[in-house]
Amino acid sequence: MNKQKTLFSSPFRRVHRSRRRTRLDGLRTRKKRRAKQIRKALQRAGRPEK
C-alpha cells in the first residue's frame, strides 16, 4: 500500500506543478506578443509610443 501511495502522489504532484508553470508562461508570452503587435501597429500609424 505504501508503494502505491508514493507512486501515485509523486507523479501527480509533478504533473500539476509543471502544468501550472506552463500555463503561467503561456500567459506571459501572450501578453508580450500582444504588446509587440500594438507597438508595431502604433509605429505603422506614425504615432509616438506612450
N, C-alpha and C positions, 0 to 999 in steps of 0.2 A: 504493500500500500504506500509506503514511504517513497519508493522509487517512482511509482506512478505520479504521485503528487509533484515531485520535483520535475519530472519530465513534462508535465502539463503546465506548471506555473512558470518556469523559466522561459520557454519559447514564447508563451503568451505575452509575458511582460515585455520581452524583447520586441515582438511584433508591434505591440501597442506603442512603445516608445518611438520606434522608427517611423511608424505611420504618422504619429503626431508631428515629428520633426519635419518630415517631407511636406506635410500639409502647410506648416508654417513657412517653409522655404518657398513653396509654390505661391503662397500669398505675397511674400516679399518680392519675388521675381515679377509677379503680375503687376504689382504697384510700380516697380522700376520700369517695366515695359510701357505701362500707361504714361508715366512721366515722360519717357523718351518720345512717345508718339505726340503728346501735347506740345513738347518743346519743338519738334520738327514742324508741326502744324503752325505754331506761332512764327517760326522763322520764315516759313513759306509765305505767311500773310504779311511779313515785314514788320511785325510788332516787336518791341523790345521785351525781353523776358522779365518777369516780375522777380 
